Amino acid sequence: MIRKPSAGDVSEPEWFKSSYSDSSSSSECVEVAAAPGAVLVRDSKHTQGPQLAFSEAQWATFVTYTSKP
């Protein structure tokens, strides 16, 4: 994944997309941000919409599961 720093308020999460996102359709992706004790996920098409929050352990399990061949 590639992190792109944002120039926003320090209290705002720093959102980023996977470097594997389809660049031909940049609006169809999820964004991820680290928060204290959690990983946040949102729809890149609706950045002001709802967000999901996962514990660090839940996120690690998800990433391990999705990265298996």
PDB file of N, CA, C and O in Angstrom:
ATOM      1  N   MET A   1       0.832  -1.178   0.000  1.00  0.00           N
ATOM      2  CA  MET A   1       0.000   0.000   0.000  1.00  0.00           C
ATOM      3  C   MET A   1       0.877   1.242   0.000  1.00  0.00           C
ATOM      4  O   MET A   1       1.986   1.246   0.534  1.00  0.00           O
ATOM      5  N   ILE A   2       0.360   2.275  -0.602  1.00  0.00           N
ATOM      6  CA  ILE A   2       1.088   3.539  -0.667  1.00  0.00           C
ATOM      7  C   ILE A   2       0.369   4.555   0.213  1.00  0.00           C
ATOM      8  O   ILE A   2      -0.840   4.746   0.086  1.00  0.00           O
ATOM      9  N   ARG A   3       1.098   5.192   1.086  1.00  0.00           N
ATOM     10  CA  ARG A   3       0.518   6.223   1.933  1.00  0.00           C
ATOM     11  C   ARG A   3       0.782   7.582   1.315  1.00  0.00           C
ATOM     12  O   ARG A   3       1.907   7.888   0.920  1.00  0.00           O
ATOM     13  N   LYS A   4      -0.255   8.391   1.234  1.00  0.00           N
ATOM     14  CA  LYS A   4      -0.123   9.756   0.736  1.00  0.00           C
ATOM     15  C   LYS A   4      -0.521  10.691   1.868  1.00  0.00           C
ATOM     16  O   LYS A   4      -1.698  10.757   2.223  1.00  0.00           O
ATOM     17  N   PRO A   5       0.433  11.411   2.438  1.00  0.00           N
ATOM     18  CA  PRO A   5       0.101  12.289   3.553  1.00  0.00           C
ATOM     19  C   PRO A   5      -0.907  13.357   3.161  1.00  0.00           C
ATOM     20  O   PRO A   5      -0.875  13.886   2.050  1.00  0.00           O
ATOM     21  N   SER A   6      -1.794  13.660   4.086  1.00  0.00           N
ATOM     22  CA  SER A   6      -2.756  14.730   3.844  1.00  0.00           C
ATOM     23  C   SER A   6      -2.328  15.957   4.629  1.00  0.00           C
ATOM     24  O   SER A   6      -1.654  15.845   5.653  1.00  0.00           O
ATOM     25  N   ALA A   7      -2.714  17.103   4.156  1.00  0.00           N
ATOM     26  CA  ALA A   7      -2.331  18.351   4.803  1.00  0.00           C
ATOM     27  C   ALA A   7      -3.488  18.869   5.640  1.00  0.00           C
ATOM     28  O   ALA A   7      -3.795  20.061   5.610  1.00  0.00           O
ATOM     29  N   GLY A   8      -4.128  17.983   6.384  1.00  0.00           N
ATOM     30  CA  GLY A   8      -5.277  18.383   7.187  1.00  0.00           C
ATOM     31  C   GLY A   8      -4.925  18.539   8.646  1.00  0.00           C
ATOM     32  O   GLY A   8      -3.756  18.535   9.032  1.00  0.00           O
ATOM     33  N   ASP A   9      -5.948  18.674   9.437  1.00  0.00           N
ATOM     34  CA  ASP A   9      -5.824  18.778  10.881  1.00  0.00           C
ATOM     35  C   ASP A   9      -5.133  17.527  11.420  1.00  0.00           C
ATOM     36  O   ASP A   9      -5.372  16.425  10.926  1.00  0.00           O
ATOM     37  N   VAL A  10      -4.284  17.691  12.423  1.00  0.00           N
ATOM     38  CA  VAL A  10      -3.539  16.570  13.004  1.00  0.00           C
ATOM     39  C   VAL A  10      -4.482  15.525  13.588  1.00  0.00           C
ATOM     40  O   VAL A  10      -4.139  14.343  13.623  1.00  0.00           O
ATOM     41  N   SER A  11      -5.664  15.935  14.046  1.00  0.00           N
ATOM     42  CA  SER A  11      -6.602  14.992  14.644  1.00  0.00           C
ATOM     43  C   SER A  11      -7.369  14.185  13.587  1.00  0.00           C
ATOM     44  O   SER A  11      -8.016  13.193  13.924  1.00  0.00           O
ATOM     45  N   GLU A  12      -7.306  14.585  12.348  1.00  0.00           N
ATOM     46  CA  GLU A  12      -7.984  13.860  11.275  1.00  0.00           C
ATOM     47  C   GLU A  12      -7.173  12.629  10.884  1.00  0.00           C
ATOM     48  O   GLU A  12      -5.946  12.691  10.812  1.00  0.00           O
ATOM     49  N   PRO A  13      -7.854  11.509  10.631  1.00  0.00           N
ATOM     50  CA  PRO A  13      -7.119  10.310  10.184  1.00  0.00           C
ATOM     51  C   PRO A  13      -6.438  10.562   8.837  1.00  0.00           C
ATOM     52  O   PRO A  13      -6.922  11.351   8.026  1.00  0.00           O
ATOM     53  N   GLU A  14      -5.341   9.903   8.615  1.00  0.00           N
ATOM     54  CA  GLU A  14      -4.615   9.993   7.350  1.00  0.00           C
ATOM     55  C   GLU A  14      -5.058   8.822   6.479  1.00  0.00           C
ATOM     56  O   GLU A  14      -4.616   7.693   6.691  1.00  0.00           O
ATOM     57  N   TRP A  15      -5.918   9.078   5.509  1.00  0.00           N
ATOM     58  CA  TRP A  15      -6.516   8.039   4.663  1.00  0.00           C
ATOM     59  C   TRP A  15      -5.604   7.711   3.488  1.00  0.00           C
ATOM     60  O   TRP A  15      -4.930   8.590   2.951  1.00  0.00           O
ATOM     61  N   PHE A  16      -5.586   6.452   3.097  1.00  0.00           N
ATOM     62  CA  PHE A  16      -4.829   6.044   1.916  1.00  0.00           C
ATOM     63  C   PHE A  16      -5.503   4.860   1.246  1.00  0.00           C
ATOM     64  O   PHE A  16      -6.284   4.131   1.857  1.00  0.00           O
ATOM     65  N   LYS A  17      -5.176   4.689  -0.040  1.00  0.00           N
ATOM     66  CA  LYS A  17      -5.695   3.585  -0.838  1.00  0.00           C
ATOM     67  C   LYS A  17      -4.579   2.592  -1.109  1.00  0.00           C
ATOM     68  O   LYS A  17      -3.399   2.931  -1.026  1.00  0.00           O
ATOM     69  N   SER A  18      -4.951   1.398  -1.425  1.00  0.00           N
ATOM     70  CA  SER A  18      -3.981   0.378  -1.795  1.00  0.00           C
ATOM     71  C   SER A  18      -3.311   0.748  -3.111  1.00  0.00           C
ATOM     72  O   SER A  18      -3.945   1.317  -3.999  1.00  0.00           O
ATOM     73  N   SER A  19      -2.034   0.423  -3.232  1.00  0.00           N
ATOM     74  CA  SER A  19      -1.336   0.642  -4.500  1.00  0.00           C
ATOM     75  C   SER A  19      -1.859  -0.320  -5.566  1.00  0.00           C
ATOM     76  O   SER A  19      -1.537  -0.168  -6.744  1.00  0.00           O
ATOM     77  N   TYR A  20      -2.663  -1.309  -5.163  1.00  0.00           N
ATOM     78  CA  TYR A  20      -3.263  -2.247  -6.107  1.00  0.00           C
ATOM     79  C   TYR A  20      -4.611  -1.760  -6.632  1.00  0.00           C
ATOM     80  O   TYR A  20      -5.260  -2.464  -7.406  1.00  0.00           O
ATOM     81  N   SER A  21      -5.040  -0.572  -6.223  1.00  0.00           N
ATOM     82  CA  SER A  21      -6.312  -0.031  -6.695  1.00  0.00           C
ATOM     83  C   SER A  21      -6.272   0.129  -8.207  1.00  0.00           C
ATOM     84  O   SER A  21      -5.223   0.410  -8.787  1.00  0.00           O
ATOM     85  N   ASP A  22      -7.416  -0.050  -8.831  1.00  0.00           N
ATOM     86  CA  ASP A  22      -7.542   0.089 -10.280  1.00  0.00           C
ATOM     87  C   ASP A  22      -7.435   1.565 -10.642  1.00  0.00           C
ATOM     88  O   ASP A  22      -8.359   2.334 -10.377  1.00  0.00           O
ATOM     89  N   SER A  23      -6.333   1.964 -11.236  1.00  0.00           N
ATOM     90  CA  SER A  23      -6.107   3.374 -11.557  1.00  0.00           C
ATOM     91  C   SER A  23      -7.035   3.887 -12.657  1.00  0.00           C
ATOM     92  O   SER A  23      -7.201   5.099 -12.792  1.00  0.00           O
ATOM     93  N   SER A  24      -7.646   2.998 -13.446  1.00  0.00           N
ATOM     94  CA  SER A  24      -8.556   3.455 -14.499  1.00  0.00           C
ATOM     95  C   SER A  24      -9.901   3.891 -13.927  1.00  0.00           C
ATOM     96  O   SER A  24     -10.673   4.571 -14.603  1.00  0.00           O
ATOM     97  N   SER A  25     -10.180   3.508 -12.698  1.00  0.00           N
ATOM     98  CA  SER A  25     -11.435   3.890 -12.047  1.00  0.00           C
ATOM     99  C   SER A  25     -11.121   4.256 -10.607  1.00  0.00           C
ATOM    100  O   SER A  25     -11.481   3.528  -9.683  1.00  0.00           O
ATOM    101  N   SER A  26     -10.453   5.378 -10.419  1.00  0.00           N
ATOM    102  CA  SER A  26      -9.929   5.765  -9.111  1.00  0.00           C
ATOM    103  C   SER A  26     -11.004   5.996  -8.055  1.00  0.00           C
ATOM    104  O   SER A  26     -10.685   6.057  -6.867  1.00  0.00           O
ATOM    105  N   SER A  27     -12.266   6.126  -8.453  1.00  0.00           N
ATOM    106  CA  SER A  27     -13.305   6.383  -7.467  1.00  0.00           C
ATOM    107  C   SER A  27     -13.877   5.097  -6.874  1.00  0.00           C
ATOM    108  O   SER A  27     -14.698   5.161  -5.959  1.00  0.00           O
ATOM    109  N   GLU A  28     -13.468   3.945  -7.368  1.00  0.00           N
ATOM    110  CA  GLU A  28     -14.015   2.682  -6.881  1.00  0.00           C
ATOM    111  C   GLU A  28     -12.989   1.957  -6.021  1.00  0.00           C
ATOM    112  O   GLU A  28     -12.314   1.034  -6.477  1.00  0.00           O
ATOM    113  N   CYS A  29     -12.888   2.382  -4.793  1.00  0.00           N
ATOM    114  CA  CYS A  29     -11.900   1.807  -3.908  1.00  0.00           C
ATOM    115  C   CYS A  29     -12.313   2.073  -2.471  1.00  0.00           C
ATOM    116  O   CYS A  29     -13.140   2.943  -2.196  1.00  0.00           O
ATOM    117  N   VAL A  30     -11.733   1.322  -1.573  1.00  0.00           N
ATOM    118  CA  VAL A  30     -11.887   1.642  -0.162  1.00  0.00           C
ATOM    119  C   VAL A  30     -10.628   2.359   0.278  1.00  0.00           C
ATOM    120  O   VAL A  30      -9.561   2.184  -0.312  1.00  0.00           O
ATOM    121  N   GLU A  31     -10.756   3.162   1.313  1.00  0.00           N
ATOM    122  CA  GLU A  31      -9.621   3.856   1.897  1.00  0.00           C
ATOM    123  C   GLU A  31      -9.476   3.372   3.328  1.00  0.00           C
ATOM    124  O   GLU A  31     -10.455   3.001   3.976  1.00  0.00           O
ATOM    125  N   VAL A  32      -8.246   3.380   3.807  1.00  0.00           N
ATOM    126  CA  VAL A  32      -7.923   2.882   5.135  1.00  0.00           C
ATOM    127  C   VAL A  32      -7.153   3.954   5.887  1.00  0.00           C
ATOM    128  O   VAL A  32      -6.363   4.694   5.302  1.00  0.00           O
ATOM    129  N   ALA A  33      -7.392   4.029   7.203  1.00  0.00           N
ATOM    130  CA  ALA A  33      -6.654   4.967   8.050  1.00  0.00           C
ATOM    131  C   ALA A  33      -6.400   4.308   9.405  1.00  0.00           C
ATOM    132  O   ALA A  33      -7.219   3.533   9.898  1.00  0.00           O
ATOM    133  N   ALA A  34      -5.265   4.629   9.986  1.00  0.00           N
ATOM    134  CA  ALA A  34      -4.945   4.137  11.323  1.00  0.00           C
ATOM    135  C   ALA A  34      -5.477   5.124  12.352  1.00  0.00           C
ATOM    136  O   ALA A  34      -5.347   6.338  12.193  1.00  0.00           O
ATOM    137  N   ALA A  35      -6.072   4.592  13.399  1.00  0.00           N
ATOM    138  CA  ALA A  35      -6.550   5.399  14.523  1.00  0.00           C
ATOM    139  C   ALA A  35      -6.032   4.715  15.788  1.00  0.00           C
ATOM    140  O   ALA A  35      -5.664   3.541  15.736  1.00  0.00           O
ATOM    141  N   PRO A  36      -5.994   5.403  16.900  1.00  0.00           N
ATOM    142  CA  PRO A  36      -5.521   4.762  18.134  1.00  0.00           C
ATOM    143  C   PRO A  36      -6.329   3.503  18.450  1.00  0.00           C
ATOM    144  O   PRO A  36      -7.520   3.578  18.751  1.00  0.00           O
ATOM    145  N   GLY A  37      -5.667   2.349  18.378  1.00  0.00           N
ATOM    146  CA  GLY A  37      -6.296   1.067  18.700  1.00  0.00           C
ATOM    147  C   GLY A  37      -7.252   0.531  17.662  1.00  0.00           C
ATOM    148  O   GLY A  37      -7.964  -0.436  17.932  1.00  0.00           O
ATOM    149  N   ALA A  38      -7.295   1.139  16.457  1.00  0.00           N
ATOM    150  CA  ALA A  38      -8.251   0.692  15.441  1.00  0.00           C
ATOM    151  C   ALA A  38      -7.743   0.981  14.040  1.00  0.00           C
ATOM    152  O   ALA A  38      -6.838   1.792  13.839  1.00  0.00           O
ATOM    153  N   VAL A  39      -8.342   0.304  13.085  1.00  0.00           N
ATOM    154  CA  VAL A  39      -8.113   0.580  11.673  1.00  0.00           C
ATOM    155  C   VAL A  39      -9.470   0.973  11.105  1.00  0.00           C
ATOM    156  O   VAL A  39     -10.447   0.243  11.266  1.00  0.00           O
ATOM    157  N   LEU A  40      -9.533   2.114  10.446  1.00  0.00           N
ATOM    158  CA  LEU A  40     -10.779   2.628   9.884  1.00  0.00           C
ATOM    159  C   LEU A  40     -10.832   2.347   8.393  1.00  0.00           C
ATOM    160  O   LEU A  40      -9.808   2.390   7.710  1.00  0.00           O
ATOM    161  N   VAL A  41     -12.033   2.058   7.884  1.00  0.00           N
ATOM    162  CA  VAL A  41     -12.234   1.768   6.462  1.00  0.00           C
ATOM    163  C   VAL A  41     -13.444   2.566   6.000  1.00  0.00           C
ATOM    164  O   VAL A  41     -14.461   2.619   6.692  1.00  0.00           O
ATOM    165  N   ARG A  42     -13.332   3.194   4.817  1.00  0.00           N
ATOM    166  CA  ARG A  42     -14.455   3.936   4.250  1.00  0.00           C
ATOM    167  C   ARG A  42     -14.481   3.768   2.742  1.00  0.00           C
ATOM    168  O   ARG A  42     -13.500   3.331   2.140  1.00  0.00           O
ATOM    169  N   ASP A  43     -15.600   4.114   2.138  1.00  0.00           N
ATOM    170  CA  ASP A  43     -15.784   4.078   0.694  1.00  0.00           C
ATOM    171  C   ASP A  43     -15.204   5.367   0.114  1.00  0.00           C
ATOM    172  O   ASP A  43     -15.584   6.459   0.535  1.00  0.00           O
ATOM    173  N   SER A  44     -14.299   5.250  -0.834  1.00  0.00           N
ATOM    174  CA  SER A  44     -13.658   6.438  -1.404  1.00  0.00           C
ATOM    175  C   SER A  44     -14.629   7.313  -2.188  1.00  0.00           C
ATOM    176  O   SER A  44     -14.350   8.491  -2.412  1.00  0.00           O
ATOM    177  N   LYS A  45     -15.768   6.756  -2.610  1.00  0.00           N
ATOM    178  CA  LYS A  45     -16.770   7.547  -3.332  1.00  0.00           C
ATOM    179  C   LYS A  45     -17.615   8.387  -2.373  1.00  0.00           C
ATOM    180  O   LYS A  45     -18.234   9.368  -2.785  1.00  0.00           O
ATOM    181  N   HIS A  46     -17.639   8.002  -1.099  1.00  0.00           N
ATOM    182  CA  HIS A  46     -18.467   8.679  -0.092  1.00  0.00           C
ATOM    183  C   HIS A  46     -17.626   8.934   1.152  1.00  0.00           C
ATOM    184  O   HIS A  46     -17.872   8.355   2.210  1.00  0.00           O
ATOM    185  N   THR A  47     -16.640   9.798   1.015  1.00  0.00           N
ATOM    186  CA  THR A  47     -15.691  10.013   2.108  1.00  0.00           C
ATOM    187  C   THR A  47     -16.327  10.611   3.352  1.00  0.00           C
ATOM    188  O   THR A  47     -15.777  10.468   4.444  1.00  0.00           O
ATOM    189  N   GLN A  48     -17.461  11.273   3.221  1.00  0.00           N
ATOM    190  CA  GLN A  48     -18.149  11.821   4.394  1.00  0.00           C
ATOM    191  C   GLN A  48     -19.175  10.840   4.954  1.00  0.00           C
ATOM    192  O   GLN A  48     -19.847  11.136   5.941  1.00  0.00           O
ATOM    193  N   GLY A  49     -19.295   9.679   4.328  1.00  0.00           N
ATOM    194  CA  GLY A  49     -20.257   8.674   4.760  1.00  0.00           C
ATOM    195  C   GLY A  49     -19.756   7.848   5.933  1.00  0.00           C
ATOM    196  O   GLY A  49     -18.782   8.215   6.591  1.00  0.00           O
ATOM    197  N   PRO A  50     -20.421   6.735   6.193  1.00  0.00           N
ATOM    198  CA  PRO A  50     -20.061   5.901   7.339  1.00  0.00           C
ATOM    199  C   PRO A  50     -18.677   5.288   7.197  1.00  0.00           C
ATOM    200  O   PRO A  50     -18.156   5.115   6.095  1.00  0.00           O
ATOM    201  N   GLN A  51     -18.109   4.970   8.332  1.00  0.00           N
ATOM    202  CA  GLN A  51     -16.804   4.311   8.388  1.00  0.00           C
ATOM    203  C   GLN A  51     -16.929   3.049   9.231  1.00  0.00           C
ATOM    204  O   GLN A  51     -17.707   2.997  10.183  1.00  0.00           O
ATOM    205  N   LEU A  52     -16.163   2.048   8.872  1.00  0.00           N
ATOM    206  CA  LEU A  52     -16.068   0.845   9.685  1.00  0.00           C
ATOM    207  C   LEU A  52     -14.809   0.941  10.528  1.00  0.00           C
ATOM    208  O   LEU A  52     -13.798   1.474  10.073  1.00  0.00           O
ATOM    209  N   ALA A  53     -14.859   0.436  11.741  1.00  0.00           N
ATOM    210  CA  ALA A  53     -13.685   0.426  12.609  1.00  0.00           C
ATOM    211  C   ALA A  53     -13.407  -1.019  13.014  1.00  0.00           C
ATOM    212  O   ALA A  53     -14.305  -1.727  13.470  1.00  0.00           O
ATOM    213  N   PHE A  54     -12.169  -1.446  12.847  1.00  0.00           N
ATOM    214  CA  PHE A  54     -11.745  -2.790  13.206  1.00  0.00           C
ATOM    215  C   PHE A  54     -10.610  -2.700  14.216  1.00  0.00           C
ATOM    216  O   PHE A  54      -9.789  -1.784  14.160  1.00  0.00           O
ATOM    217  N   SER A  55     -10.570  -3.650  15.134  1.00  0.00           N
ATOM    218  CA  SER A  55      -9.427  -3.698  16.047  1.00  0.00           C
ATOM    219  C   SER A  55      -8.192  -4.059  15.222  1.00  0.00           C
ATOM    220  O   SER A  55      -8.302  -4.571  14.108  1.00  0.00           O
ATOM    221  N   GLU A  56      -7.039  -3.787  15.774  1.00  0.00           N
ATOM    222  CA  GLU A  56      -5.798  -4.117  15.060  1.00  0.00           C
ATOM    223  C   GLU A  56      -5.699  -5.621  14.817  1.00  0.00           C
ATOM    224  O   GLU A  56      -5.221  -6.046  13.766  1.00  0.00           O
ATOM    225  N   ALA A  57      -6.147  -6.430  15.778  1.00  0.00           N
ATOM    226  CA  ALA A  57      -6.112  -7.896  15.617  1.00  0.00           C
ATOM    227  C   ALA A  57      -7.064  -8.348  14.511  1.00  0.00           C
ATOM    228  O   ALA A  57      -6.712  -9.210  13.706  1.00  0.00           O
ATOM    229  N   GLN A  58      -8.266  -7.774  14.466  1.00  0.00           N
ATOM    230  CA  GLN A  58      -9.216  -8.120  13.398  1.00  0.00           C
ATOM    231  C   GLN A  58      -8.647  -7.755  12.032  1.00  0.00           C
ATOM    232  O   GLN A  58      -8.760  -8.536  11.087  1.00  0.00           O
ATOM    233  N   TRP A  59      -8.042  -6.589  11.920  1.00  0.00           N
ATOM    234  CA  TRP A  59      -7.473  -6.151  10.649  1.00  0.00           C
ATOM    235  C   TRP A  59      -6.333  -7.074  10.225  1.00  0.00           C
ATOM    236  O   TRP A  59      -6.240  -7.448   9.056  1.00  0.00           O
ATOM    237  N   ALA A  60      -5.472  -7.439  11.160  1.00  0.00           N
ATOM    238  CA  ALA A  60      -4.350  -8.339  10.849  1.00  0.00           C
ATOM    239  C   ALA A  60      -4.867  -9.687  10.341  1.00  0.00           C
ATOM    240  O   ALA A  60      -4.306 -10.252   9.402  1.00  0.00           O
ATOM    241  N   THR A  61      -5.927 -10.200  10.954  1.00  0.00           N
ATOM    242  CA  THR A  61      -6.514 -11.462  10.504  1.00  0.00           C
ATOM    243  C   THR A  61      -7.079 -11.314   9.103  1.00  0.00           C
ATOM    244  O   THR A  61      -6.879 -12.192   8.263  1.00  0.00           O
ATOM    245  N   PHE A  62      -7.780 -10.221   8.836  1.00  0.00           N
ATOM    246  CA  PHE A  62      -8.344  -9.965   7.515  1.00  0.00           C
ATOM    247  C   PHE A  62      -7.257  -9.895   6.458  1.00  0.00           C
ATOM    248  O   PHE A  62      -7.370 -10.526   5.408  1.00  0.00           O
ATOM    249  N   VAL A  63      -6.205  -9.133   6.725  1.00  0.00           N
ATOM    250  CA  VAL A  63      -5.123  -8.971   5.754  1.00  0.00           C
ATOM    251  C   VAL A  63      -4.437 -10.307   5.486  1.00  0.00           C
ATOM    252  O   VAL A  63      -4.123 -10.629   4.340  1.00  0.00           O
ATOM    253  N   THR A  64      -4.205 -11.079   6.539  1.00  0.00           N
ATOM    254  CA  THR A  64      -3.591 -12.397   6.357  1.00  0.00           C
ATOM    255  C   THR A  64      -4.468 -13.288   5.482  1.00  0.00           C
ATOM    256  O   THR A  64      -3.970 -13.975   4.590  1.00  0.00           O
ATOM    257  N   TYR A  65      -5.760 -13.273   5.739  1.00  0.00           N
ATOM    258  CA  TYR A  65      -6.706 -14.088   4.970  1.00  0.00           C
ATOM    259  C   TYR A  65      -6.750 -13.661   3.508  1.00  0.00           C
ATOM    260  O   TYR A  65      -6.745 -14.515   2.621  1.00  0.00           O
ATOM    261  N   THR A  66      -6.792 -12.373   3.240  1.00  0.00           N
ATOM    262  CA  THR A  66      -6.928 -11.892   1.866  1.00  0.00           C
ATOM    263  C   THR A  66      -5.629 -11.966   1.070  1.00  0.00           C
ATOM    264  O   THR A  66      -5.653 -11.903  -0.159  1.00  0.00           O
ATOM    265  N   SER A  67      -4.506 -12.098   1.754  1.00  0.00           N
ATOM    266  CA  SER A  67      -3.238 -12.136   1.029  1.00  0.00           C
ATOM    267  C   SER A  67      -2.791 -13.564   0.696  1.00  0.00           C
ATOM    268  O   SER A  67      -1.726 -13.757   0.109  1.00  0.00           O
ATOM    269  N   LYS A  68      -3.587 -14.548   1.062  1.00  0.00           N
ATOM    270  CA  LYS A  68      -3.224 -15.937   0.735  1.00  0.00           C
ATOM    271  C   LYS A  68      -3.492 -16.193  -0.740  1.00  0.00           C
ATOM    272  O   LYS A  68      -4.482 -15.713  -1.293  1.00  0.00           O
ATOM    273  N   PRO A  69      -2.600 -16.957  -1.377  1.00  0.00           N
ATOM    274  CA  PRO A  69      -2.783 -17.236  -2.819  1.00  0.00           C
ATOM    275  C   PRO A  69      -3.964 -18.117  -3.093  1.00  0.00           C
ATOM    276  O   PRO A  69      -4.242 -18.435  -4.250  1.00  0.00           O
TER     277      PRO A  69
END
